[in-house]
Amino acid sequence: MTPFSLLLQISGLSQREAAAFLGASFSSIDKMARGVRTTPDGILADMRDLIDRQAEAAEQALDVIDQRVQPQDEIEIGYPADDHEAQSLGWPCVGAWRGMAARVVAEAPCP
């Protein structure tokens, strides 16, 4: 387990999605995740920035839920069908959106 592989897990990005997001080859991403190759500081910073953005977006969604939803209510979260739709919502890929949504589901006060 490497710091980079942990950041991948927290972000929700697959290695393929990380390669596209970071502008690196799949092979390089795989090697960084396995610790075969040292992860450049810039890539670690980009991953941390994405994770911070996910946390901020989840916090905003939770604020809306707290203001508008009763504890007995159910919440429905729409899901981007593909990376193109995720990008139209401001995320680099579906995995990045999924990482944000997971935080909302984990902390939401209702089912």
C-alpha positions as a Markdown table, in Angstrom:
| # | Residue | x | y | z |
|---|---|---|---|---|
| 1 | Met | 0.0 | 0.0 | 0.0 |
| 2 | Thr | 1.4 | 3.4 | -1.0 |
| 3 | Pro | 0.2 | 7.0 | -0.3 |
| 4 | Phe | -0.8 | 7.2 | -3.9 |
| 5 | Ser | -2.9 | 4.0 | -3.8 |
| 6 | Leu | -4.6 | 5.3 | -0.7 |
| 7 | Leu | -5.4 | 8.6 | -2.4 |
| 8 | Leu | -6.9 | 6.6 | -5.3 |
| 9 | Gln | -9.1 | 4.7 | -2.9 |
| 10 | Ile | -10.3 | 7.8 | -1.1 |
| 11 | Ser | -11.0 | 9.6 | -4.4 |
| 12 | Gly | -13.0 | 6.8 | -5.9 |
| 13 | Leu | -10.9 | 6.9 | -9.1 |
| 14 | Ser | -9.9 | 3.8 | -10.9 |
| 15 | Gln | -6.4 | 3.6 | -12.3 |
| 16 | Arg | -7.8 | 4.2 | -15.8 |
| 17 | Glu | -9.7 | 7.3 | -14.6 |
| 18 | Ala | -6.6 | 8.5 | -12.6 |
| 19 | Ala | -4.5 | 8.2 | -15.8 |
| 20 | Ala | -6.9 | 10.3 | -17.8 |
| 21 | Phe | -7.3 | 12.9 | -15.0 |
| 22 | Leu | -3.6 | 13.2 | -14.2 |
| 23 | Gly | -2.4 | 13.0 | -17.8 |
| 24 | Ala | -0.2 | 10.0 | -17.2 |
| 25 | Ser | -0.1 | 6.5 | -18.8 |
| 26 | Phe | -2.0 | 3.7 | -17.2 |
| 27 | Ser | 1.3 | 1.9 | -16.8 |
| 28 | Ser | 2.8 | 4.8 | -14.8 |
| 29 | Ile | -0.3 | 5.0 | -12.6 |
| 30 | Asp | -0.2 | 1.2 | -11.9 |
| 31 | Lys | 3.5 | 1.5 | -11.0 |
| 32 | Met | 2.9 | 4.4 | -8.7 |
| 33 | Ala | 0.0 | 2.6 | -7.0 |
| 34 | Arg | 2.2 | -0.5 | -6.4 |
| 35 | Gly | 5.2 | 1.5 | -5.2 |
| 36 | Val | 7.4 | 0.5 | -8.1 |
| 37 | Arg | 7.7 | 4.1 | -9.2 |
| 38 | Thr | 8.0 | 7.2 | -7.0 |
| 39 | Thr | 4.9 | 9.4 | -7.3 |
| 40 | Pro | 5.8 | 12.9 | -8.3 |
| 41 | Asp | 4.7 | 15.6 | -5.8 |
| 42 | Gly | 2.6 | 17.3 | -8.4 |
| 43 | Ile | 0.5 | 14.2 | -8.9 |
| 44 | Leu | 0.0 | 13.8 | -5.1 |
| 45 | Ala | -1.0 | 17.5 | -5.0 |
| 46 | Asp | -3.5 | 17.0 | -7.8 |
| 47 | Met | -5.1 | 14.0 | -6.0 |
| 48 | Arg | -5.3 | 15.9 | -2.7 |
| 49 | Asp | -6.9 | 18.9 | -4.5 |
| 50 | Leu | -9.5 | 16.6 | -6.0 |
| 51 | Ile | -10.2 | 15.0 | -2.7 |
| 52 | Asp | -10.6 | 18.4 | -1.1 |
| 53 | Arg | -13.0 | 19.4 | -3.8 |
| 54 | Gln | -15.0 | 16.2 | -3.2 |
| 55 | Ala | -15.2 | 16.9 | 0.5 |
| 56 | Glu | -16.3 | 20.5 | -0.1 |
| 57 | Ala | -19.0 | 19.4 | -2.6 |
| 58 | Ala | -20.2 | 16.8 | -0.2 |
| 59 | Glu | -20.4 | 19.3 | 2.6 |
| 60 | Gln | -22.5 | 21.6 | 0.4 |
| 61 | Ala | -24.8 | 18.8 | -0.5 |
| 62 | Leu | -25.2 | 17.8 | 3.2 |
| 63 | Asp | -26.0 | 21.4 | 4.1 |
| 64 | Val | -28.8 | 21.4 | 1.5 |
| 65 | Ile | -30.1 | 18.1 | 2.9 |
| 66 | Asp | -30.0 | 19.4 | 6.4 |
| 67 | Gln | -32.0 | 22.5 | 5.4 |
| 68 | Arg | -34.6 | 20.8 | 3.2 |
| 69 | Val | -35.0 | 17.2 | 4.1 |
| 70 | Gln | -36.7 | 15.6 | 7.1 |
| 71 | Pro | -35.0 | 12.6 | 8.8 |
| 72 | Gln | -37.8 | 10.3 | 7.6 |
| 73 | Asp | -37.5 | 11.4 | 4.0 |
| 74 | Glu | -35.6 | 9.4 | 1.4 |
| 75 | Ile | -32.9 | 11.0 | -0.7 |
| 76 | Glu | -32.4 | 10.2 | -4.3 |
| 77 | Ile | -29.0 | 11.1 | -5.8 |
| 78 | Gly | -28.7 | 11.2 | -9.6 |
| 79 | Tyr | -25.8 | 9.4 | -11.1 |
| 80 | Pro | -23.8 | 10.5 | -14.2 |
| 81 | Ala | -24.1 | 7.9 | -16.9 |
| 82 | Asp | -20.6 | 8.3 | -18.2 |
| 83 | Asp | -17.4 | 10.5 | -17.9 |
| 84 | His | -18.9 | 13.0 | -20.4 |
| 85 | Glu | -21.9 | 13.6 | -18.2 |
| 86 | Ala | -19.7 | 13.7 | -15.1 |
| 87 | Gln | -17.5 | 16.4 | -16.8 |
| 88 | Ser | -20.6 | 18.4 | -17.6 |
| 89 | Leu | -21.3 | 18.4 | -13.9 |
| 90 | Gly | -17.7 | 19.7 | -13.2 |
| 91 | Trp | -16.0 | 16.3 | -12.3 |
| 92 | Pro | -13.2 | 14.8 | -14.3 |
| 93 | Cys | -14.9 | 11.4 | -14.4 |
| 94 | Val | -17.6 | 9.2 | -12.9 |
| 95 | Gly | -15.3 | 7.9 | -10.3 |
| 96 | Ala | -14.6 | 11.4 | -9.0 |
| 97 | Trp | -18.3 | 12.1 | -8.7 |
| 98 | Arg | -18.8 | 8.7 | -7.0 |
| 99 | Gly | -16.1 | 9.6 | -4.4 |
| 100 | Met | -18.1 | 12.8 | -3.6 |
| 101 | Ala | -21.4 | 11.0 | -3.5 |
| 102 | Ala | -20.0 | 8.3 | -1.1 |
| 103 | Arg | -19.3 | 11.0 | 1.4 |
| 104 | Val | -22.8 | 12.3 | 1.1 |
| 105 | Val | -24.3 | 8.8 | 1.6 |
| 106 | Ala | -22.0 | 8.1 | 4.6 |
| 107 | Glu | -23.0 | 11.3 | 6.4 |
| 108 | Ala | -26.6 | 11.9 | 5.4 |
| 109 | Pro | -29.1 | 11.7 | 8.2 |
| 110 | Cys | -31.6 | 9.7 | 6.2 |
| 111 | Pro | -31.7 | 6.6 | 4.1 |
